[in-house]
Amino acid sequence: MSGRWTPGIGDPSVVGWLTVVAYLAAAAWCAALAWRHARGPRLDRWFWGALALMTLALGINKQLDIQSLFTQVLRDEARLHGWFAERRVLQAAFILATGFAGAVLAVVAWKWLPVLHRNMRTALIGLIFVYTYVMIRAASFHHVDFFINRELFGVKWNWILELGGITIILHATVREWRSGGPHRAGSRG
């Protein structure tokens, strides 16, 4: 293999396909909630609809491995412009900035978006978690790769992180579904 990105199945393992199914399940639950809230508050309908599209995009990305294309393009640009030798510093800065931005977005989503009710904030935190993980993974920093391929009780960290974020989204969608109809302004807590 040349190390260059080519279209195809990115992770044909059992866990890879399980992750895709989890993304699709989250997208389906979010779409069902958007449909359920069709006559309710516009924010609820748009939020769950947008979340459905974003989780669907993550599921497609999981198997097409589009973030590896992003990494390859950046590698090519680094070589072309002569800063490939400094790539480790740039990768580390990217990872730190992405992790920090993800943490800040999660805090903002939870504390300063009172217009979103609790299930929406929880789902948004799960989405931020997954997107942050995917962006950091796209940096392809060998120290990150070393960590995420390590195991905790026989389970790889990359599975824990990605499926953990999806589980947060699914948890929020199930709670939202069980809560009944659209939320009223006074019940956003």
C-alpha positions as CSV (number, residue, x, y, z in Angstrom):
1,M,0.0,0.0,0.0
2,S,1.3,3.5,-0.9
3,G,-0.1,5.2,2.2
4,R,-2.2,7.4,0.0
5,W,-6.0,7.7,0.5
6,T,-8.2,5.8,-1.9
7,P,-11.9,5.5,-1.8
8,G,-13.1,2.3,-0.1
9,I,-14.2,0.7,3.1
10,G,-12.2,2.4,5.8
11,D,-12.8,0.0,8.7
12,P,-14.1,-3.4,7.6
13,S,-13.8,-4.9,11.2
14,V,-16.7,-6.0,13.3
15,V,-16.3,-3.0,15.6
16,G,-16.0,-0.7,12.5
17,W,-19.4,-1.8,11.2
18,L,-20.9,-1.8,14.7
19,T,-19.8,1.9,15.0
20,V,-21.4,2.6,11.6
21,V,-24.6,1.0,12.8
22,A,-24.5,3.0,16.0
23,Y,-24.1,6.2,14.0
24,L,-27.0,5.3,11.7
25,A,-29.1,4.4,14.8
26,A,-28.3,7.8,16.3
27,A,-29.2,9.5,13.0
28,A,-32.5,7.6,12.8
29,W,-33.5,8.5,16.4
30,C,-32.6,12.1,15.8
31,A,-34.6,12.1,12.5
32,A,-37.6,10.5,14.3
33,L,-37.4,13.2,16.9
34,A,-37.3,15.9,14.3
35,W,-40.4,14.4,12.7
36,R,-42.1,13.9,16.1
37,H,-41.5,17.6,16.8
38,A,-42.8,18.7,13.4
39,R,-45.7,20.7,15.0
40,G,-43.8,21.7,18.1
41,P,-41.2,24.3,18.7
42,R,-39.1,25.1,15.5
43,L,-35.9,24.9,17.5
44,D,-36.6,21.3,18.5
45,R,-37.4,20.2,14.9
46,W,-34.3,22.0,13.5
47,F,-32.0,20.8,16.3
48,W,-32.9,17.1,15.9
49,G,-32.9,17.3,12.1
50,A,-29.4,18.9,12.0
51,L,-28.1,16.3,14.5
52,A,-29.5,13.6,12.3
53,L,-27.6,14.9,9.3
54,M,-24.4,15.3,11.3
55,T,-24.5,11.8,12.8
56,L,-25.3,10.4,9.3
57,A,-22.3,12.3,7.9
58,L,-20.1,10.7,10.7
59,G,-21.4,7.3,9.9
60,I,-20.6,7.7,6.2
61,N,-17.2,9.2,7.1
62,K,-16.5,6.2,9.4
63,Q,-16.4,3.8,6.4
64,L,-15.2,6.1,3.7
65,D,-12.4,7.4,5.9
66,I,-12.7,10.9,4.6
67,Q,-10.6,12.3,7.4
68,S,-7.6,10.3,6.0
69,L,-8.1,12.2,2.7
70,F,-8.0,15.4,4.7
71,T,-4.8,14.3,6.3
72,Q,-3.3,13.3,2.9
73,V,-4.1,16.7,1.4
74,L,-2.5,18.5,4.4
75,R,0.6,16.2,4.1
76,D,0.9,17.0,0.4
77,E,0.6,20.8,1.1
78,A,3.2,20.6,3.9
79,R,5.6,18.9,1.4
80,L,4.8,21.4,-1.3
81,H,5.3,24.5,0.9
82,G,8.4,23.2,2.7
83,W,7.0,22.9,6.3
84,F,6.7,19.1,6.4
85,A,9.7,18.9,8.8
86,E,7.8,20.9,11.3
87,R,4.7,18.8,11.0
88,R,5.0,17.3,14.5
89,V,4.8,20.7,16.1
90,L,1.8,21.7,13.9
91,Q,0.1,18.4,14.6
92,A,0.5,18.9,18.4
93,A,-0.8,22.4,18.1
94,F,-3.8,21.2,16.1
95,I,-4.6,18.5,18.6
96,L,-4.3,20.8,21.5
97,A,-6.4,23.5,19.8
98,T,-9.0,21.0,18.8
99,G,-9.2,19.4,22.2
100,F,-9.5,22.8,23.8
101,A,-12.1,24.0,21.4
102,G,-14.1,20.8,22.0
103,A,-14.0,21.3,25.7
104,V,-15.0,24.9,25.4
105,L,-17.9,24.1,23.1
106,A,-19.1,21.4,25.5
107,V,-19.1,23.9,28.4
108,V,-20.8,26.5,26.3
109,A,-23.4,24.0,25.2
110,W,-24.2,22.9,28.7
111,K,-24.0,26.2,30.7
112,W,-24.7,29.0,28.3
113,L,-27.3,27.6,25.9
114,P,-30.4,27.7,28.2
115,V,-32.6,27.8,25.1
116,L,-31.7,24.1,24.7
117,H,-33.4,21.7,27.1
118,R,-31.3,19.1,28.9
119,N,-31.7,16.3,26.3
120,M,-30.6,18.6,23.5
121,R,-27.6,19.8,25.5
122,T,-26.6,16.2,26.3
123,A,-26.9,15.2,22.6
124,L,-24.9,18.2,21.6
125,I,-22.1,17.3,24.0
126,G,-22.0,13.8,22.6
127,L,-21.8,15.2,19.1
128,I,-19.0,17.7,20.1
129,F,-17.2,14.8,21.8
130,V,-17.3,12.6,18.6
131,Y,-16.4,15.4,16.2
132,T,-13.5,16.4,18.5
133,Y,-12.3,12.8,18.5
134,V,-12.6,12.5,14.7
135,M,-10.7,15.8,14.2
136,I,-7.9,14.8,16.6
137,R,-7.8,11.3,14.9
138,A,-7.5,13.1,11.5
139,A,-4.3,14.7,12.7
140,S,-2.7,11.3,12.7
141,F,-0.2,12.1,15.4
142,H,1.7,8.9,16.3
143,H,1.4,9.5,20.0
144,V,-2.4,9.8,19.7
145,D,-2.4,6.7,17.5
146,F,-0.4,4.9,20.2
147,F,-2.9,5.9,22.9
148,I,-6.1,5.1,21.1
149,N,-4.9,1.7,20.0
150,R,-4.1,0.8,23.6
151,E,-6.6,-1.4,25.4
152,L,-8.6,-1.1,28.6
153,F,-9.9,-4.5,29.7
154,G,-9.5,-5.8,26.2
155,V,-11.3,-2.8,24.6
156,K,-9.3,-0.3,22.4
157,W,-9.5,3.3,23.5
158,N,-10.6,4.4,20.0
159,W,-13.7,2.2,20.3
160,I,-14.4,3.6,23.8
161,L,-14.1,7.2,22.7
162,E,-16.0,7.0,19.5
163,L,-18.8,4.7,20.7
164,G,-18.9,6.6,24.0
165,G,-19.8,9.8,22.2
166,I,-22.4,8.0,20.1
167,T,-23.8,6.4,23.2
168,I,-24.2,9.9,24.8
169,I,-26.2,11.0,21.7
170,L,-28.3,7.8,21.8
171,H,-29.0,8.2,25.5
172,A,-30.2,11.7,25.0
173,T,-32.5,10.7,22.1
174,V,-34.1,7.9,24.0
175,R,-34.7,10.2,27.0
176,E,-36.2,12.8,24.6
177,W,-38.4,10.2,23.0
178,R,-39.6,9.0,26.4
179,S,-40.3,12.5,27.6
180,G,-43.3,12.7,25.2
181,G,-44.1,15.6,23.0
182,P,-42.4,18.9,22.3
183,H,-41.0,20.8,25.2
184,R,-42.5,24.1,26.4
185,A,-40.3,27.1,27.2
186,G,-40.8,26.6,30.9
187,S,-39.5,23.0,30.9
188,R,-36.1,23.6,29.4
189,G,-34.1,22.5,32.5
